[in-house]
């Protein structure tokens, strides 16, 4: 969780600024994770975030520290689950509990609207993300699919809510 001298707040921001900040975090984290020196731009990434945010009931939450966005999560309700489409944390903030805090915010929202579980798809070789999800109670399923853009294999994870 947040360190006492390093407070992090979670706020909703569905506007253009929130989408842009989320896209910037996503581009930076993905480039760092994949060691990609020529990542997609923020402008190229924004439409994907915006399309998920346009789903009924979608919520975009930003984790902020000292007035700057350092992480985000984007989710929307499905029939019985709350699906997480994006969870991103700025690499310089990895290991500080920001991803976990954002996942707890999604869980709180899911309970509030009566959903039975959280679900998400994660790139099958993204060990760092998988570790975060498993520590947060997510369980890997046997369901696999190929990401259309990257061609990488993704696995579905579930987190039942009791």
N, C-alpha and C positions, 0 to 999 in steps of 0.2 A: 504494500500500500504506500501511500504518499509518506515521505519522510517529513518529520515535524517542521524542519526549516525549509521545506520544499513543497508547499501545499499545492495540490492539484484540484481543480474544480471541474465538474462535468456540466455542460450546458447544451441545450438544444439550439441548433442554428440551421434552418432550412433554406436560408437565403443564398444568394450568389457568393457572398464572402465565405460562408460555411462550406459550400461545395468546393470553392477554389482552395481553401486551406486544407480540406480533406484530400483533394487531388494532389496537392503539393506534398503532403505527408506520404501518400500512397506511392507517388513517383520516387521519392527519396528512399523510402524503406524497401521498395521492390528492387531498385537499382543496387542498393547496398546488399540485400539478400542474394541477388543473382550475380553480383560483381559485374554489373552491366555499365560500361562507361558511356553508352549511348541510349539512355532510357527514353521512354515516351515522354512527351511534354505534359505540363499541367493542362494545357488547352486540349490535348488529345485525350486526356484521362477524364476530364470533367463530364463529357456526355454519358459515360458509363455510370458514374455516380448519380448524375441527374436522372437517368432513366430509372434507376432503382428507387430514388427518392420520390418519383412520380407515382409509385405503386400506392394503392389505398392503405392508409394507416402507417406508411413508412415514417421512420424517425431517424434523424441524423444527430448524433451527440458528439460534441467535441470535448476532449480533455484539455484543459488550459492551465498553464503555469506561468505566473508573472505576466499575464495578458497575452501570452502566445499559445497557439494551439500546438500540442505535442502528441496528440493521438485522436482517433475518431472511431466510431462504430456506426454502421448503417444497417438497419433491420426493418422488416415488415412482417405483419401477420400472414400466415397461411391458414389452411383449414383448421388444423389442430396444433400447429407449431408457430413459433416466431423464428423466421429465417434470418440469419445474420449473413449479409452479403459482403460486407467489408469490415475488417478490424485492422487498423493500422496504427503503429506507434513510430514516432521519429526514432531512428536508430540510436541517437545519442541519449535517448530516454529508455532504451531497452533495459530490462532487469529491475525496474523501479515499481512494478505493480500496476502500471497504467493500463495495460491490456486486461488484467484481471478486474480492475475497477470498472472498466467499460463493460466487460462481460456481466458483472454484477448488476450494472444499470439495465442491461438488456433483460436479465433474469427478472428484476423487479418489474419492469414494464410488462413482460410476458405474464407474470402472476396477476398483475393489475387488470389485464384485459382477458384473463381466463384461459390462456394457452396452456397446453399440457407438457410442452417440451420446447427446447431450443434446438435448432439445427443449423448446420453450415456445411459448406464444401471447402476442402483445403487441398492444396497441391500435395500430392502423396509423398514427395520427398522434402517437404518443408518441415524439417525436424524441429526447428525452433517453435514454429506455430503449433505443431502437433503437441509438443510438450506443454505449452501454455494451455491448450484446450483440454488435454487429459488431466492436468493439475486442477482444472476448473470443473471437472466432473463429466466432461464429454467422453463418449465412447465411440470408437470407430465402428462403422458398419461394413458390410461386404459390398456396398454399392459404390461403383466406380464409374467415372465418365471422363472424356477428354475435354479439356478446355479448348474452345473453338479457336481463340486467338493464338495461344502459345503451343497448343498440341500436347501440353503436359497432362498427365493423369491426375485426377482429383478423386478424393475419397469423401464420402458423406459421414459426418459425425453428429451424434445426438446427445442431448443433455436432458433426461427426463426431469420434470419438476414434480415434487411431491407436496 
